[in-house]
Amino acid sequence: MAVYTITLQSTEDYLILKKLLKAFDGAEITPMRSKKSHLDISLDDARCGRKAGPFSSVEALMSDLLD
């Protein structure tokens, strides 16, 4: 059995392809979800204003480090 990888841009494309593959015997489609890296998750948190850690700002961190 051959395995192929196709990258789709939308959920609608996935659903259309899934319906098409039902016509073939033994063909299947499995969605793959990519995991975000810890850095990407942290950057998303920073963009949304969510903070993690004991310091409320960079200035607070730097003042603690320099004291």
All heavy atoms as a GROMACS GRO file, in nm:
protein
  517
    1MET      N    1   0.084  -0.118   0.000
    1MET     CA    2   0.000   0.000   0.000
    1MET      C    3   0.088   0.124   0.000
    1MET      O    4   0.179   0.137   0.080
    1MET     CB    5  -0.092  -0.001   0.122
    1MET     CG    6  -0.172   0.124   0.139
    1MET     SD    7  -0.265   0.121   0.292
    1MET     CE    8  -0.423   0.160   0.231
    2ALA      N    9   0.063   0.216  -0.088
    2ALA     CA   10   0.137   0.341  -0.096
    2ALA      C   11   0.072   0.445  -0.006
    2ALA      O   12  -0.049   0.448   0.009
    2ALA     CB   13   0.140   0.392  -0.239
    3VAL      N   14   0.155   0.529   0.053
    3VAL     CA   15   0.106   0.636   0.139
    3VAL      C   16   0.149   0.768   0.078
    3VAL      O   17   0.266   0.788   0.043
    3VAL     CB   18   0.164   0.622   0.282
    3VAL    CG1   19   0.120   0.739   0.368
    3VAL    CG2   20   0.123   0.491   0.343
    4TYR      N   21   0.055   0.860   0.063
    4TYR     CA   22   0.080   0.991   0.005
    4TYR      C   23   0.043   1.100   0.105
    4TYR      O   24  -0.047   1.083   0.186
    4TYR     CB   25  -0.002   1.011  -0.123
    4TYR     CG   26   0.029   0.909  -0.229
    4TYR    CD1   27  -0.051   0.798  -0.246
    4TYR    CD2   28   0.139   0.926  -0.312
    4TYR    CE1   29  -0.023   0.704  -0.343
    4TYR    CE2   30   0.168   0.832  -0.409
    4TYR     CZ   31   0.088   0.721  -0.425
    4TYR     OH   32   0.117   0.628  -0.520
    5THR      N   33   0.112   1.210   0.097
    5THR     CA   34   0.084   1.324   0.183
    5THR      C   35   0.039   1.442   0.097
    5THR      O   36   0.107   1.477   0.001
    5THR     CB   37   0.209   1.365   0.263
    5THR    OG1   38   0.253   1.253   0.338
    5THR    CG2   39   0.178   1.481   0.355
    6ILE      N   40  -0.073   1.500   0.132
    6ILE     CA   41  -0.126   1.617   0.063
    6ILE      C   42  -0.151   1.725   0.167
    6ILE      O   43  -0.211   1.700   0.270
    6ILE     CB   44  -0.259   1.584  -0.010
    6ILE    CG1   45  -0.237   1.476  -0.113
    6ILE    CG2   46  -0.317   1.709  -0.073
    6ILE    CD1   47  -0.366   1.428  -0.178
    7THR      N   48  -0.106   1.844   0.138
    7THR     CA   49  -0.130   1.956   0.229
    7THR      C   50  -0.247   2.038   0.173
    7THR      O   51  -0.242   2.086   0.060
    7THR     CB   52  -0.005   2.045   0.239
    7THR    OG1   53   0.104   1.965   0.281
    7THR    CG2   54  -0.027   2.158   0.338
    8LEU      N   55  -0.350   2.052   0.255
    8LEU     CA   56  -0.470   2.125   0.214
    8LEU      C   57  -0.480   2.254   0.295
    8LEU      O   58  -0.441   2.260   0.410
    8LEU     CB   59  -0.595   2.040   0.238
    8LEU     CG   60  -0.598   1.905   0.165
    8LEU    CD1   61  -0.718   1.824   0.210
    8LEU    CD2   62  -0.602   1.926   0.016
    9GLN      N   63  -0.538   2.356   0.232
    9GLN     CA   64  -0.548   2.485   0.297
    9GLN      C   65  -0.678   2.504   0.375
    9GLN      O   66  -0.685   2.588   0.462
    9GLN     CB   67  -0.538   2.597   0.192
    9GLN     CG   68  -0.404   2.601   0.123
    9GLN     CD   69  -0.290   2.633   0.217
    9GLN    OE1   70  -0.305   2.711   0.309
    9GLN    NE2   71  -0.176   2.570   0.195
   10SER      N   72  -0.780   2.426   0.344
   10SER     CA   73  -0.908   2.449   0.411
   10SER      C   74  -0.976   2.318   0.448
   10SER      O   75  -0.947   2.212   0.392
   10SER     CB   76  -1.001   2.531   0.322
   10SER     OG   77  -1.041   2.454   0.211
   11THR      N   78  -1.067   2.328   0.541
   11THR     CA   79  -1.144   2.212   0.585
   11THR      C   80  -1.237   2.165   0.476
   11THR      O   81  -1.261   2.044   0.462
   11THR     CB   82  -1.225   2.248   0.711
   11THR    OG1   83  -1.135   2.301   0.809
   11THR    CG2   84  -1.293   2.127   0.769
   12GLU      N   85  -1.289   2.256   0.396
   12GLU     CA   86  -1.379   2.218   0.287
   12GLU      C   87  -1.308   2.127   0.187
   12GLU      O   88  -1.366   2.031   0.138
   12GLU     CB   89  -1.435   2.341   0.214
   12GLU     CG   90  -1.530   2.424   0.297
   12GLU     CD   91  -1.461   2.546   0.356
   12GLU    OE1   92  -1.355   2.586   0.305
   12GLU    OE2   93  -1.514   2.600   0.453
   13ASP      N   94  -1.181   2.158   0.157
   13ASP     CA   95  -1.104   2.073   0.066
   13ASP      C   96  -1.088   1.933   0.124
   13ASP      O   97  -1.098   1.834   0.052
   13ASP     CB   98  -0.966   2.134   0.040
   13ASP     CG   99  -0.973   2.264  -0.035
   13ASP    OD1  100  -1.077   2.292  -0.099
   13ASP    OD2  101  -0.873   2.339  -0.031
   14TYR      N  102  -1.063   1.925   0.252
   14TYR     CA  103  -1.050   1.795   0.320
   14TYR      C  104  -1.179   1.715   0.307
   14TYR      O  105  -1.177   1.596   0.276
   14TYR     CB  106  -1.013   1.816   0.467
   14TYR     CG  107  -1.028   1.692   0.550
   14TYR    CD1  108  -0.936   1.590   0.543
   14TYR    CD2  109  -1.136   1.677   0.637
   14TYR    CE1  110  -0.949   1.475   0.619
   14TYR    CE2  111  -1.151   1.564   0.713
   14TYR     CZ  112  -1.057   1.463   0.704
   14TYR     OH  113  -1.072   1.349   0.778
   15LEU      N  114  -1.293   1.780   0.330
   15LEU     CA  115  -1.421   1.709   0.324
   15LEU      C  116  -1.452   1.661   0.182
   15LEU      O  117  -1.504   1.550   0.163
   15LEU     CB  118  -1.533   1.799   0.376
   15LEU     CG  119  -1.522   1.837   0.525
   15LEU    CD1  120  -1.630   1.938   0.561
   15LEU    CD2  121  -1.529   1.714   0.613
   16ILE      N  122  -1.419   1.741   0.082
   16ILE     CA  123  -1.441   1.701  -0.057
   16ILE      C  124  -1.352   1.581  -0.091
   16ILE      O  125  -1.399   1.483  -0.152
   16ILE     CB  126  -1.413   1.819  -0.153
   16ILE    CG1  127  -1.521   1.926  -0.136
   16ILE    CG2  128  -1.407   1.772  -0.298
   16ILE    CD1  129  -1.488   2.057  -0.206
   17LEU      N  130  -1.228   1.586  -0.052
   17LEU     CA  131  -1.136   1.475  -0.078
   17LEU      C  132  -1.179   1.349  -0.005
   17LEU      O  133  -1.170   1.238  -0.059
   17LEU     CB  134  -0.994   1.514  -0.039
   17LEU     CG  135  -0.883   1.419  -0.078
   17LEU    CD1  136  -0.881   1.397  -0.228
   17LEU    CD2  137  -0.750   1.471  -0.031
   18LYS      N  138  -1.229   1.364   0.115
   18LYS     CA  139  -1.277   1.250   0.192
   18LYS      C  140  -1.394   1.182   0.121
   18LYS      O  141  -1.400   1.058   0.112
   18LYS     CB  142  -1.318   1.296   0.331
   18LYS     CG  143  -1.357   1.184   0.424
   18LYS     CD  144  -1.384   1.239   0.564
   18LYS     CE  145  -1.425   1.128   0.657
   18LYS     NZ  146  -1.448   1.177   0.792
   19LYS      N  147  -1.487   1.261   0.069
   19LYS     CA  148  -1.601   1.206  -0.005
   19LYS      C  149  -1.554   1.134  -0.131
   19LYS      O  150  -1.605   1.028  -0.167
   19LYS     CB  151  -1.701   1.315  -0.041
   19LYS     CG  152  -1.780   1.365   0.075
   19LYS     CD  153  -1.875   1.476   0.033
   19LYS     CE  154  -1.945   1.536   0.152
   19LYS     NZ  155  -2.034   1.647   0.112
   20LEU      N  156  -1.455   1.190  -0.200
   20LEU     CA  157  -1.402   1.130  -0.321
   20LEU      C  158  -1.336   0.996  -0.292
   20LEU      O  159  -1.355   0.898  -0.365
   20LEU     CB  160  -1.302   1.225  -0.386
   20LEU     CG  161  -1.231   1.175  -0.511
   20LEU    CD1  162  -1.332   1.158  -0.625
   20LEU    CD2  163  -1.121   1.269  -0.551
   21LEU      N  164  -1.260   0.989  -0.184
   21LEU     CA  165  -1.188   0.866  -0.152
   21LEU      C  166  -1.280   0.753  -0.107
   21LEU      O  167  -1.241   0.636  -0.112
   21LEU     CB  168  -1.081   0.893  -0.047
   21LEU     CG  169  -0.961   0.972  -0.096
   21LEU    CD1  170  -0.866   1.000   0.018
   21LEU    CD2  171  -0.889   0.899  -0.208
   22LYS      N  172  -1.401   0.785  -0.064
   22LYS     CA  173  -1.496   0.680  -0.027
   22LYS      C  174  -1.531   0.591  -0.146
   22LYS      O  175  -1.568   0.476  -0.128
   22LYS     CB  176  -1.624   0.742   0.031
   22LYS     CG  177  -1.609   0.789   0.172
   22LYS     CD  178  -1.743   0.840   0.225
   22LYS     CE  179  -1.728   0.890   0.367
   22LYS     NZ  180  -1.856   0.940   0.418
   23ALA      N  181  -1.517   0.644  -0.267
   23ALA     CA  182  -1.549   0.568  -0.388
   23ALA      C  183  -1.445   0.459  -0.416
   23ALA      O  184  -1.473   0.364  -0.488
   23ALA     CB  185  -1.559   0.661  -0.508
   24PHE      N  186  -1.326   0.471  -0.359
   24PHE     CA  187  -1.219   0.374  -0.382
   24PHE      C  188  -1.213   0.274  -0.267
   24PHE      O  189  -1.217   0.311  -0.150
   24PHE     CB  190  -1.084   0.445  -0.396
   24PHE     CG  191  -1.078   0.537  -0.514
   24PHE    CD1  192  -1.097   0.674  -0.497
   24PHE    CD2  193  -1.055   0.488  -0.640
   24PHE    CE1  194  -1.092   0.759  -0.605
   24PHE    CE2  195  -1.050   0.572  -0.750
   24PHE     CZ  196  -1.069   0.709  -0.732
   25ASP      N  197  -1.200   0.146  -0.304
   25ASP     CA  198  -1.193   0.040  -0.204
   25ASP      C  199  -1.058   0.043  -0.133
   25ASP      O  200  -0.953   0.038  -0.197
   25ASP     CB  201  -1.214  -0.096  -0.271
   25ASP     CG  202  -1.225  -0.208  -0.169
   25ASP    OD1  203  -1.277  -0.182  -0.059
   25ASP    OD2  204  -1.181  -0.320  -0.200
   26GLY      N  205  -1.059   0.054  -0.003
   26GLY     CA  206  -0.936   0.051   0.076
   26GLY      C  207  -0.867   0.185   0.092
   26GLY      O  208  -0.767   0.194   0.162
   27ALA      N  209  -0.917   0.288   0.026
   27ALA     CA  210  -0.855   0.420   0.041
   27ALA      C  211  -0.907   0.487   0.167
   27ALA      O  212  -1.023   0.474   0.203
   27ALA     CB  213  -0.885   0.506  -0.080
   28GLU      N  214  -0.819   0.557   0.235
   28GLU     CA  215  -0.861   0.628   0.356
   28GLU      C  216  -0.786   0.759   0.366
   28GLU      O  217  -0.680   0.778   0.305
   28GLU     CB  218  -0.836   0.544   0.480
   28GLU     CG  219  -0.691   0.512   0.505
   28GLU     CD  220  -0.671   0.422   0.626
   28GLU    OE1  221  -0.742   0.323   0.639
   28GLU    OE2  222  -0.583   0.457   0.706
   29ILE      N  223  -0.841   0.847   0.443
   29ILE     CA  224  -0.780   0.978   0.466
   29ILE      C  225  -0.777   1.002   0.616
   29ILE      O  226  -0.874   0.974   0.686
   29ILE     CB  227  -0.855   1.089   0.390
   29ILE    CG1  228  -0.783   1.222   0.405
   29ILE    CG2  229  -0.998   1.100   0.434
   29ILE    CD1  230  -0.836   1.331   0.314
   30THR      N  231  -0.664   1.048   0.663
   30THR     CA  232  -0.648   1.075   0.806
   30THR      C  233  -0.594   1.216   0.823
   30THR      O  234  -0.488   1.249   0.770
   30THR     CB  235  -0.550   0.974   0.869
   30THR    OG1  236  -0.594   0.843   0.841
   30THR    CG2  237  -0.540   0.994   1.018
   31PRO      N  238  -0.666   1.300   0.895
   31PRO     CA  239  -0.615   1.436   0.916
   31PRO      C  240  -0.496   1.434   1.012
   31PRO      O  241  -0.492   1.356   1.106
   31PRO     CB  242  -0.733   1.511   0.978
   31PRO     CG  243  -0.815   1.406   1.041
   31PRO     CD  244  -0.795   1.281   0.959
   32MET      N  245  -0.398   1.516   0.983
   32MET     CA  246  -0.282   1.529   1.070
   32MET      C  247  -0.282   1.670   1.128
   32MET      O  248  -0.293   1.767   1.054
   32MET     CB  249  -0.152   1.506   0.993
   32MET     CG  250  -0.138   1.366   0.943
   32MET     SD  251   0.016   1.342   0.856
   32MET     CE  252   0.134   1.376   0.984
   33ARG      N  253  -0.271   1.679   1.254
   33ARG     CA  254  -0.267   1.809   1.319
   33ARG      C  255  -0.121   1.837   1.358
   33ARG      O  256  -0.056   1.754   1.420
   33ARG     CB  257  -0.354   1.810   1.442
   33ARG     CG  258  -0.497   1.768   1.411
   33ARG     CD  259  -0.593   1.825   1.512
   33ARG     NE  260  -0.726   1.773   1.494
   33ARG     CZ  261  -0.813   1.816   1.405
   33ARG    NH1  262  -0.778   1.908   1.322
   33ARG    NH2  263  -0.934   1.764   1.397
   34SER      N  264  -0.075   1.952   1.319
   34SER     CA  265   0.062   1.988   1.355
   34SER      C  266   0.062   2.051   1.494
   34SER      O  267  -0.024   2.130   1.528
   34SER     CB  268   0.121   2.084   1.253
   34SER     OG  269   0.045   2.202   1.249
   35LYS      N  270   0.159   2.012   1.571
   35LYS     CA  271   0.172   2.068   1.705
   35LYS      C  272   0.250   2.198   1.698
   35LYS      O  273   0.344   2.211   1.622
   35LYS     CB  274   0.247   1.971   1.796
   35LYS     CG  275   0.167   1.851   1.838
   35LYS     CD  276   0.246   1.773   1.940
   35LYS     CE  277   0.163   1.660   1.995
   35LYS     NZ  278   0.237   1.586   2.100
   36LYS      N  279   0.209   2.292   1.780
   36LYS     CA  280   0.283   2.417   1.789
   36LYS      C  281   0.401   2.395   1.883
   36LYS      O  282   0.390   2.327   1.984
   36LYS     CB  283   0.195   2.528   1.846
   36LYS     CG  284   0.099   2.586   1.748
   36LYS     CD  285   0.034   2.708   1.809
   36LYS     CE  286  -0.048   2.783   1.707
   36LYS     NZ  287  -0.105   2.904   1.765
   37SER      N  288   0.511   2.458   1.851
   37SER     CA  289   0.627   2.450   1.938
   37SER      C  290   0.600   2.535   2.064
   37SER      O  291   0.512   2.620   2.066
   37SER     CB  292   0.752   2.500   1.867
   37SER     OG  293   0.742   2.639   1.845
   38HIS      N  294   0.679   2.510   2.166
   38HIS     CA  295   0.663   2.586   2.290
   38HIS      C  296   0.689   2.735   2.264
   38HIS      O  297   0.624   2.821   2.324
   38HIS     CB  298   0.758   2.533   2.398
   38HIS     CG  299   0.724   2.398   2.446
   38HIS    ND1  300   0.611   2.371   2.520
   38HIS    CD2  301   0.783   2.278   2.427
   38HIS    CE1  302   0.604   2.243   2.546
   38HIS    NE2  303   0.708   2.184   2.490
   39LEU      N  304   0.783   2.763   2.175
   39LEU     CA  305   0.811   2.903   2.142
   39LEU      C  306   0.692   2.969   2.075
   39LEU      O  307   0.655   3.082   2.110
   39LEU     CB  308   0.934   2.912   2.052
   39LEU     CG  309   0.972   3.052   2.004
   39LEU    CD1  310   1.004   3.142   2.123
   39LEU    CD2  311   1.087   3.045   1.908
   40ASP      N  312   0.629   2.900   1.980
   40ASP     CA  313   0.511   2.955   1.914
   40ASP      C  314   0.397   2.979   2.012
   40ASP      O  315   0.328   3.081   2.005
   40ASP     CB  316   0.463   2.864   1.801
   40ASP     CG  317   0.559   2.863   1.683
   40ASP    OD1  318   0.630   2.963   1.665
   40ASP    OD2  319   0.560   2.763   1.609
   41ILE      N  320   0.377   2.887   2.105
   41ILE     CA  321   0.273   2.902   2.206
   41ILE      C  322   0.303   3.023   2.295
   41ILE      O  323   0.215   3.104   2.325
   41ILE     CB  324   0.259   2.773   2.290
   41ILE    CG1  325   0.205   2.660   2.203
   41ILE    CG2  326   0.170   2.796   2.412
   41ILE    CD1  327   0.210   2.524   2.269
   42SER      N  328   0.429   3.038   2.333
   42SER     CA  329   0.469   3.152   2.416
   42SER      C  330   0.451   3.284   2.343
   42SER      O  331   0.405   3.383   2.400
   42SER     CB  332   0.614   3.137   2.460
   42SER     OG  333   0.629   3.022   2.539
   43LEU      N  334   0.486   3.285   2.214
   43LEU     CA  335   0.468   3.408   2.136
   43LEU      C  336   0.321   3.443   2.120
   43LEU      O  337   0.283   3.560   2.126
   43LEU     CB  338   0.535   3.394   2.000
   43LEU     CG  339   0.688   3.390   2.002
   43LEU    CD1  340   0.741   3.358   1.862
   43LEU    CD2  341   0.744   3.521   2.053
   44ASP      N  342   0.236   3.342   2.100
   44ASP     CA  343   0.092   3.365   2.093
   44ASP      C  344   0.039   3.422   2.225
   44ASP      O  345  -0.043   3.513   2.226
   44ASP     CB  346   0.017   3.237   2.059
   44ASP     CG  347   0.035   3.196   1.914
   44ASP    OD1  348   0.077   3.280   1.832
   44ASP    OD2  349   0.007   3.078   1.884
   45ASP      N  350   0.088   3.367   2.336
   45ASP     CA  351   0.049   3.418   2.468
   45ASP      C  352   0.089   3.563   2.484
   45ASP      O  353   0.013   3.645   2.535
   45ASP     CB  354   0.110   3.333   2.579
   45ASP     CG  355   0.044   3.198   2.594
   45ASP    OD1  356  -0.066   3.180   2.538
   45ASP    OD2  357   0.103   3.110   2.660
   46ALA      N  358   0.209   3.596   2.440
   46ALA     CA  359   0.258   3.734   2.453
   46ALA      C  360   0.175   3.828   2.366
   46ALA      O  361   0.141   3.939   2.408
   46ALA     CB  362   0.404   3.741   2.414
   47ARG      N  363   0.140   3.785   2.244
   47ARG     CA  364   0.059   3.869   2.155
   47ARG      C  365  -0.080   3.895   2.212
   47ARG      O  366  -0.136   4.002   2.194
   47ARG     CB  367   0.046   3.803   2.018
   47ARG     CG  368   0.164   3.825   1.930
   47ARG     CD  369   0.139   3.774   1.789
   47ARG     NE  370   0.264   3.725   1.735
   47ARG     CZ  371   0.298   3.598   1.721
   47ARG    NH1  372   0.214   3.502   1.752
   47ARG    NH2  373   0.415   3.565   1.673
   48CYS      N  374  -0.134   3.795   2.282
   48CYS     CA  375  -0.270   3.807   2.336
   48CYS      C  376  -0.272   3.873   2.473
   48CYS      O  377  -0.378   3.893   2.531
   48CYS     CB  378  -0.335   3.670   2.345
   48CYS     SG  379  -0.365   3.593   2.186
   49GLY      N  380  -0.155   3.904   2.526
   49GLY     CA  381  -0.149   3.971   2.656
   49GLY      C  382  -0.149   3.877   2.774
   49GLY      O  383  -0.154   3.921   2.888
   50ARG      N  384  -0.145   3.746   2.749
   50ARG     CA  385  -0.136   3.651   2.860
   50ARG      C  386   0.010   3.644   2.905
   50ARG      O  387   0.100   3.638   2.824
   50ARG     CB  388  -0.185   3.513   2.816
   50ARG     CG  389  -0.330   3.513   2.777
   50ARG     CD  390  -0.378   3.371   2.747
   50ARG     NE  391  -0.314   3.316   2.630
   50ARG     CZ  392  -0.365   3.316   2.508
   50ARG    NH1  393  -0.482   3.371   2.487
   50ARG    NH2  394  -0.301   3.261   2.407
   51LYS      N  395   0.029   3.641   3.033
   51LYS     CA  396   0.165   3.639   3.086
   51LYS      C  397   0.185   3.514   3.170
   51LYS      O  398   0.094   3.468   3.235
   51LYS     CB  399   0.190   3.763   3.171
   51LYS     CG  400   0.179   3.891   3.095
   51LYS     CD  401   0.199   4.009   3.184
   51LYS     CE  402   0.181   4.136   3.106
   51LYS     NZ  403   0.060   4.207   3.141
   52ALA      N  404   0.305   3.465   3.167
   52ALA     CA  405   0.340   3.352   3.251
   52ALA      C  406   0.467   3.389   3.325
   52ALA      O  407   0.561   3.439   3.266
   52ALA     CB  408   0.363   3.226   3.167
   53GLY      N  409   0.467   3.362   3.452
   53GLY     CA  410   0.587   3.392   3.529
   53GLY      C  411   0.559   3.492   3.639
   53GLY      O  412   0.451   3.549   3.648
   54PRO      N  413   0.660   3.517   3.721
   54PRO     CA  414   0.640   3.604   3.837
   54PRO      C  415   0.647   3.752   3.806
   54PRO      O  416   0.614   3.833   3.892
   54PRO     CB  417   0.755   3.563   3.929
   54PRO     CG  418   0.862   3.516   3.837
   54PRO     CD  419   0.789   3.451   3.721
   55PHE      N  420   0.687   3.791   3.686
   55PHE     CA  421   0.705   3.932   3.656
   55PHE      C  422   0.596   3.980   3.563
   55PHE      O  423   0.558   3.913   3.468
   55PHE     CB  424   0.842   3.957   3.594
   55PHE     CG  425   0.955   3.910   3.682
   55PHE    CD1  426   1.022   3.793   3.653
   55PHE    CD2  427   0.991   3.982   3.795
   55PHE    CE1  428   1.125   3.748   3.735
   55PHE    CE2  429   1.093   3.938   3.877
   55PHE     CZ  430   1.160   3.821   3.848
   56SER      N  431   0.548   4.101   3.591
   56SER     CA  432   0.438   4.155   3.511
   56SER      C  433   0.486   4.228   3.386
   56SER      O  434   0.409   4.253   3.295
   56SER     CB  435   0.353   4.250   3.595
   56SER     OG  436   0.434   4.357   3.640
   57SER      N  437   0.615   4.261   3.381
   57SER     CA  438   0.669   4.332   3.265
   57SER      C  439   0.819   4.305   3.253
   57SER      O  440   0.882   4.253   3.346
   57SER     CB  441   0.645   4.482   3.276
   57SER     OG  442   0.721   4.534   3.383
   58VAL      N  443   0.875   4.344   3.142
   58VAL     CA  444   1.019   4.331   3.123
   58VAL      C  445   1.094   4.422   3.220
   58VAL      O  446   1.199   4.385   3.273
   58VAL     CB  447   1.056   4.364   2.976
   58VAL    CG1  448   1.207   4.365   2.956
   58VAL    CG2  449   0.991   4.267   2.881
   59GLU      N  450   1.038   4.539   3.244
   59GLU     CA  451   1.101   4.632   3.338
   59GLU      C  452   1.110   4.572   3.478
   59GLU      O  453   1.211   4.588   3.548
   59GLU     CB  454   1.026   4.765   3.343
   59GLU     CG  455   1.038   4.848   3.217
   59GLU     CD  456   0.943   4.801   3.106
   59GLU    OE1  457   0.847   4.726   3.133
   59GLU    OE2  458   0.968   4.839   2.991
   60ALA      N  459   1.005   4.502   3.522
   60ALA     CA  460   1.006   4.438   3.653
   60ALA      C  461   1.112   4.328   3.658
   60ALA      O  462   1.184   4.312   3.758
   60ALA     CB  463   0.869   4.382   3.686
   61LEU      N  464   1.126   4.253   3.552
   61LEU     CA  465   1.228   4.149   3.544
   61LEU      C  466   1.367   4.210   3.553
   61LEU      O  467   1.453   4.163   3.630
   61LEU     CB  468   1.213   4.068   3.416
   61LEU     CG  469   1.327   3.972   3.382
   61LEU    CD1  470   1.336   3.860   3.484
   61LEU    CD2  471   1.311   3.917   3.243
   62MET      N  472   1.391   4.314   3.474
   62MET     CA  473   1.523   4.375   3.471
   62MET      C  474   1.557   4.440   3.605
   62MET      O  475   1.671   4.430   3.651
   62MET     CB  476   1.532   4.479   3.359
   62MET     CG  477   1.524   4.418   3.219
   62MET     SD  478   1.646   4.288   3.190
   62MET     CE  479   1.797   4.382   3.194
   63SER      N  480   1.461   4.502   3.669
   63SER     CA  481   1.489   4.564   3.799
   63SER      C  482   1.520   4.457   3.902
   63SER      O  483   1.607   4.478   3.989
   63SER     CB  484   1.374   4.653   3.845
   63SER     OG  485   1.261   4.575   3.874
   64ASP      N  486   1.455   4.342   3.894
   64ASP     CA  487   1.485   4.233   3.987
   64ASP      C  488   1.624   4.176   3.960
   64ASP      O  489   1.696   4.143   4.054
   64ASP     CB  490   1.380   4.123   3.972
   64ASP     CG  491   1.400   4.013   4.075
   64ASP    OD1  492   1.384   4.040   4.196
   64ASP    OD2  493   1.432   3.899   4.033
   65LEU      N  494   1.660   4.166   3.833
   65LEU     CA  495   1.793   4.113   3.800
   65LEU      C  496   1.905   4.208   3.843
   65LEU      O  497   2.012   4.164   3.886
   65LEU     CB  498   1.803   4.089   3.648
   65LEU     CG  499   1.724   3.972   3.593
   65LEU    CD1  500   1.732   3.970   3.443
   65LEU    CD2  501   1.775   3.840   3.650
   66LEU      N  502   1.882   4.338   3.831
   66LEU     CA  503   1.985   4.434   3.862
   66LEU      C  504   1.995   4.468   4.011
   66LEU      O  505   2.093   4.530   4.054
   66LEU     CB  506   1.963   4.562   3.781
   66LEU     CG  507   1.973   4.543   3.629
   66LEU    CD1  508   1.935   4.671   3.557
   66LEU    CD2  509   2.113   4.498   3.589
   67ASP      N  510   1.894   4.430   4.091
   67ASP     CA  511   1.899   4.458   4.235
   67ASP      C  512   1.981   4.358   4.310
   67ASP      O  513   2.014   4.255   4.278
   67ASP     CB  514   1.758   4.461   4.294
   67ASP     CG  515   1.684   4.587   4.251
   67ASP    OD1  516   1.749   4.685   4.215
   67ASP    OD2  517   1.559   4.584   4.254
   0.00000   0.00000   0.00000
